[in-house]
Amino acid sequence: MNLTYNEAYQQLSTLVEQIEDNEIQLDTLAEKVAQAKELIAFCETKLRTIDNEVTQALGDNNPKDL
């Protein structure tokens, strides 16, 4: 998946709205749920990566012994 976090989140939000508003036909519901699951996994991975990078960056700048 070649998306930014914001793009993936926007697509996921759109899918959730469509599912909640019954805008998706039953014939494509399983496909849309699978797509939503992939987007959730992508967003979770991105968030973990960003969290690790921020934690590492902050750790490099903080004194070790306070």
DSSP file (Angstrom, degrees, kcal/mol; ACC not computed):
  #  RESIDUE AA STRUCTURE BP1 BP2  ACC     N-H-->O    O-->H-N    N-H-->O    O-->H-N    TCO  KAPPA ALPHA  PHI   PSI    X-CA   Y-CA   Z-CA
    1    1 A M              0   0    0      0, 0.0     2,-0.7     0, 0.0     0, 0.0   0.000 360.0 360.0 360.0 123.9    0.0    0.0    0.0
    2    2 A N        +     0   0    0      2,-0.0     2,-0.3     0, 0.0     0, 0.0  -0.605 360.0 119.1-109.8  69.8    1.6    3.3   -1.1
    3    3 A L        -     0   0    0     -2,-0.7     2,-0.2     4,-0.0     3,-0.0  -0.864  60.8-118.3-127.5 159.7   -0.4    5.8    1.0
    4    4 A T     >  -     0   0    0     -2,-0.3     4,-2.3     1,-0.1     5,-0.2  -0.538  38.1-107.1 -84.9 166.4    0.2    8.3    3.6
    5    5 A Y  H  > S+     0   0    0      1,-0.2     4,-2.9     2,-0.2     5,-0.2   0.929 121.0  51.8 -58.9 -44.8   -1.4    7.8    7.0
    6    6 A N  H  > S+     0   0    0      1,-0.2     4,-2.2     2,-0.2    -1,-0.2   0.880 109.4  49.1 -62.7 -38.8   -3.8   10.7    6.3
    7    7 A E  H  > S+     0   0    0      2,-0.2     4,-2.3     1,-0.2    -1,-0.2   0.928 113.6  46.0 -65.9 -44.5   -4.9    9.2    3.0
    8    8 A A  H  X S+     0   0    0     -4,-2.3     4,-2.5     1,-0.2    -2,-0.2   0.911 112.8  50.3 -64.1 -42.7   -5.4    5.8    4.5
    9    9 A Y  H  X S+     0   0    0     -4,-2.9     4,-2.7    -5,-0.2    -1,-0.2   0.898 110.1  50.4 -63.4 -40.4   -7.4    7.3    7.4
   10   10 A Q  H  X S+     0   0    0     -4,-2.2     4,-2.3    -5,-0.2    -1,-0.2   0.920 111.3  47.9 -64.5 -43.5   -9.6    9.3    5.1
   11   11 A Q  H  X S+     0   0    0     -4,-2.3     4,-2.3     1,-0.2    -2,-0.2   0.913 112.7  49.3 -62.5 -41.9  -10.4    6.2    3.0
   12   12 A L  H  X S+     0   0    0     -4,-2.5     4,-2.6     2,-0.2    -2,-0.2   0.913 109.9  50.9 -63.5 -43.1  -11.1    4.2    6.2
   13   13 A S  H  X S+     0   0    0     -4,-2.7     4,-2.4     1,-0.2    -1,-0.2   0.902 110.1  50.2 -60.8 -41.6  -13.4    7.0    7.4
   14   14 A T  H  X S+     0   0    0     -4,-2.3     4,-2.4     2,-0.2    -1,-0.2   0.920 111.0  48.7 -63.6 -44.3  -15.3    7.0    4.1
   15   15 A L  H  X S+     0   0    0     -4,-2.3     4,-2.6     2,-0.2    -2,-0.2   0.920 110.9  50.4 -62.0 -43.9  -15.7    3.2    4.2
   16   16 A V  H  X S+     0   0    0     -4,-2.6     4,-2.9     1,-0.2     5,-0.2   0.920 110.6  49.4 -61.4 -44.3  -17.0    3.4    7.8
   17   17 A E  H  X S+     0   0    0     -4,-2.4     4,-2.2     1,-0.2    -1,-0.2   0.921 111.8  49.0 -60.2 -44.0  -19.5    6.1    7.0
   18   18 A Q  H  <>S+     0   0    0     -4,-2.4     5,-2.8     2,-0.2     6,-0.8   0.901 113.2  46.6 -63.8 -40.8  -20.7    4.1    4.0
   19   19 A I  H ><5S+     0   0    0     -4,-2.6     3,-1.2     3,-0.2    -2,-0.2   0.930 114.1  47.3 -66.7 -45.0  -21.1    0.9    6.1
   20   20 A E  H 3<5S+     0   0    0     -4,-2.9    -2,-0.2     1,-0.3    -1,-0.2   0.835 113.9  47.6 -65.9 -32.6  -22.9    2.8    8.9
   21   21 A D  T 3<5S-     0   0    0     -4,-2.2    -1,-0.3    -5,-0.2    -2,-0.2   0.329 111.0-120.4 -90.9   7.8  -25.2    4.5    6.5
   22   22 A N  T < 5S+     0   0    0     -3,-1.2    -3,-0.2    -4,-0.1    -4,-0.1   0.830  70.9 136.3  56.9  34.0  -26.0    1.3    4.6
   23   23 A E      < +     0   0    0     -5,-2.8     2,-0.5    -6,-0.2    -4,-0.2   0.596  47.4  83.2 -84.8 -12.2  -24.7    2.8    1.4
   24   24 A I  S    S-     0   0    0     -6,-0.8     2,-0.1    -9,-0.1     5,-0.1  -0.800  81.9-125.4 -97.3 131.2  -22.8   -0.4    0.5
   25   25 A Q    >>  -     0   0    0     -2,-0.5     3,-1.5     1,-0.1     4,-0.7  -0.397  21.5-116.9 -71.5 151.0  -24.7   -3.2   -1.2
   26   26 A L  H >> S+     0   0    0      1,-0.3     3,-0.6     2,-0.2     4,-0.6   0.808 112.0  65.7 -58.7 -30.8  -24.5   -6.6    0.4
   27   27 A D  H 34 S+     0   0    0      1,-0.2    -1,-0.3     2,-0.1     4,-0.2   0.791 113.3  31.1 -63.1 -27.6  -22.8   -8.0   -2.7
   28   28 A T  H <> S+     0   0    0     -3,-1.5     4,-2.3     2,-0.1    -1,-0.2   0.372  91.8  97.9-111.5   3.1  -19.7   -5.8   -2.0
   29   29 A L  H <X S+     0   0    0     -4,-0.7     4,-2.6    -3,-0.6     5,-0.2   0.926  83.7  49.2 -60.3 -47.9  -19.9   -5.7    1.8
   30   30 A A  H  X S+     0   0    0     -4,-0.6     4,-2.2     1,-0.2    -1,-0.2   0.897 111.8  50.1 -60.7 -40.3  -17.4   -8.4    2.4
   31   31 A E  H  > S+     0   0    0      1,-0.2     4,-2.1     2,-0.2    -1,-0.2   0.911 112.0  47.1 -63.4 -42.9  -14.9   -6.8    0.0
   32   32 A K  H  X S+     0   0    0     -4,-2.3     4,-2.4     2,-0.2    -2,-0.2   0.864 110.7  51.4 -68.9 -36.6  -15.3   -3.4    1.7
   33   33 A V  H  X S+     0   0    0     -4,-2.6     4,-2.3     2,-0.2    -1,-0.2   0.904 110.4  49.5 -66.1 -40.5  -14.9   -4.9    5.2
   34   34 A A  H  X S+     0   0    0     -4,-2.2     4,-2.0    -5,-0.2    -2,-0.2   0.903 111.0  49.8 -63.4 -40.9  -11.7   -6.6    4.0
   35   35 A Q  H  X S+     0   0    0     -4,-2.1     4,-2.2     1,-0.2    -2,-0.2   0.909 110.2  50.2 -63.5 -42.0  -10.5   -3.3    2.5
   36   36 A A  H  X S+     0   0    0     -4,-2.4     4,-2.5     1,-0.2    -2,-0.2   0.897 108.0  53.6 -62.7 -40.2  -11.2   -1.6    5.8
   37   37 A K  H  X S+     0   0    0     -4,-2.3     4,-2.2     1,-0.2    -1,-0.2   0.902 108.9  48.9 -61.9 -41.4   -9.3   -4.3    7.7
   38   38 A E  H  X S+     0   0    0     -4,-2.0     4,-2.3     2,-0.2    -1,-0.2   0.899 111.2  49.8 -64.1 -41.5   -6.2   -3.7    5.5
   39   39 A L  H  X S+     0   0    0     -4,-2.2     4,-2.7     2,-0.2    -2,-0.2   0.885 109.5  51.5 -65.8 -38.7   -6.5    0.1    6.1
   40   40 A I  H  X S+     0   0    0     -4,-2.5     4,-2.7     2,-0.2    -2,-0.2   0.936 111.0  47.7 -62.7 -46.0   -6.7   -0.4    9.8
   41   41 A A  H  X S+     0   0    0     -4,-2.2     4,-2.3     1,-0.2    -2,-0.2   0.903 112.2  50.2 -62.0 -41.3   -3.6   -2.6    9.8
   42   42 A F  H  X S+     0   0    0     -4,-2.3     4,-2.5     2,-0.2    -2,-0.2   0.936 112.1  46.8 -61.7 -47.7   -1.8   -0.1    7.7
   43   43 A C  H  X S+     0   0    0     -4,-2.7     4,-2.6     1,-0.2    -2,-0.2   0.903 111.5  51.1 -63.7 -41.7   -2.7    2.8   10.0
   44   44 A E  H  X S+     0   0    0     -4,-2.7     4,-2.4     2,-0.2    -1,-0.2   0.918 111.4  48.0 -61.8 -42.7   -1.7    0.8   13.1
   45   45 A T  H  X S+     0   0    0     -4,-2.3     4,-2.4     2,-0.2    -2,-0.2   0.920 111.8  49.6 -63.5 -44.3    1.7    0.0   11.6
   46   46 A K  H  X S+     0   0    0     -4,-2.5     4,-2.7     1,-0.2     5,-0.2   0.923 111.4  49.1 -60.2 -45.0    2.3    3.6   10.6
   47   47 A L  H  X S+     0   0    0     -4,-2.6     4,-2.7     1,-0.2    -2,-0.2   0.905 111.3  48.9 -64.0 -41.9    1.4    4.8   14.1
   48   48 A R  H  X S+     0   0    0     -4,-2.4     4,-2.6     2,-0.2    -1,-0.2   0.915 112.4  49.1 -62.9 -42.0    3.7    2.3   15.8
   49   49 A T  H  X S+     0   0    0     -4,-2.4     4,-2.3     2,-0.2    -2,-0.2   0.929 113.3  45.9 -62.6 -46.1    6.5    3.3   13.4
   50   50 A I  H  X S+     0   0    0     -4,-2.7     4,-2.6     2,-0.2     5,-0.2   0.911 112.0  51.8 -64.4 -42.5    6.0    7.0   14.1
   51   51 A D  H  X S+     0   0    0     -4,-2.7     4,-2.7     1,-0.2     5,-0.2   0.927 111.1  47.5 -60.0 -45.6    5.8    6.4   17.8
   52   52 A N  H  X S+     0   0    0     -4,-2.6     4,-2.5     1,-0.2    -1,-0.2   0.901 112.4  49.3 -62.8 -41.2    9.0    4.4   17.8
   53   53 A E  H  X S+     0   0    0     -4,-2.3     4,-2.5     2,-0.2    -2,-0.2   0.909 113.5  45.7 -65.2 -42.4   10.8    7.1   15.8
   54   54 A V  H  X S+     0   0    0     -4,-2.6     4,-2.7     2,-0.2     5,-0.3   0.926 113.5  49.6 -66.8 -44.6    9.6    9.9   18.1
   55   55 A T  H  X S+     0   0    0     -4,-2.7     4,-2.3    -5,-0.2    -2,-0.2   0.919 113.3  46.8 -60.0 -43.9   10.5    7.9   21.2
   56   56 A Q  H  X S+     0   0    0     -4,-2.5     4,-1.8    -5,-0.2    -1,-0.2   0.911 112.4  49.6 -65.1 -42.5   13.9    7.2   19.7
   57   57 A A  H  X S+     0   0    0     -4,-2.5     4,-0.7     1,-0.2    -2,-0.2   0.907 113.9  45.3 -64.2 -41.7   14.4   10.8   18.7
   58   58 A L  H >X S+     0   0    0     -4,-2.7     4,-0.8     1,-0.2     3,-0.6   0.869 110.6  54.3 -68.9 -36.6   13.4   12.1   22.2
   59   59 A G  H 3< S+     0   0    0     -4,-2.3     3,-0.4    -5,-0.3    -1,-0.2   0.835 103.5  56.1 -66.3 -32.9   15.6    9.5   23.9
   60   60 A D  H 3< S+     0   0    0     -4,-1.8    -1,-0.2     1,-0.2    -2,-0.2   0.732 111.9  43.0 -70.9 -22.0   18.6   10.6   21.9
   61   61 A N  H << S+     0   0    0     -4,-0.7    -1,-0.2    -3,-0.6    -2,-0.2   0.522  95.6  90.2-102.6  -7.2   18.2   14.2   23.2
   62   62 A N  S  < S-     0   0    0     -4,-0.8     2,-0.1    -3,-0.4     3,-0.0  -0.707  83.9-108.6 -92.9 140.3   17.5   13.5   26.8
   63   63 A P        -     0   0    0      0, 0.0     3,-0.2     0, 0.0    -2,-0.1  -0.398  23.4-139.4 -61.9 142.4   20.2   13.2   29.5
   64   64 A K  S    S+     0   0    0      1,-0.2     2,-0.7    -4,-0.1    -2,-0.0   0.899  87.0  42.2 -72.2 -42.9   20.6    9.6   30.6
   65   65 A D              0   0    0      1,-0.1    -1,-0.2    -3,-0.0     0, 0.0  -0.892 360.0 360.0-116.1 106.2   21.1   10.3   34.3
   66   66 A L              0   0    0     -2,-0.7    -1,-0.1    -3,-0.2    -2,-0.1   0.396 360.0 360.0-109.7 360.0   18.9   12.9   36.0
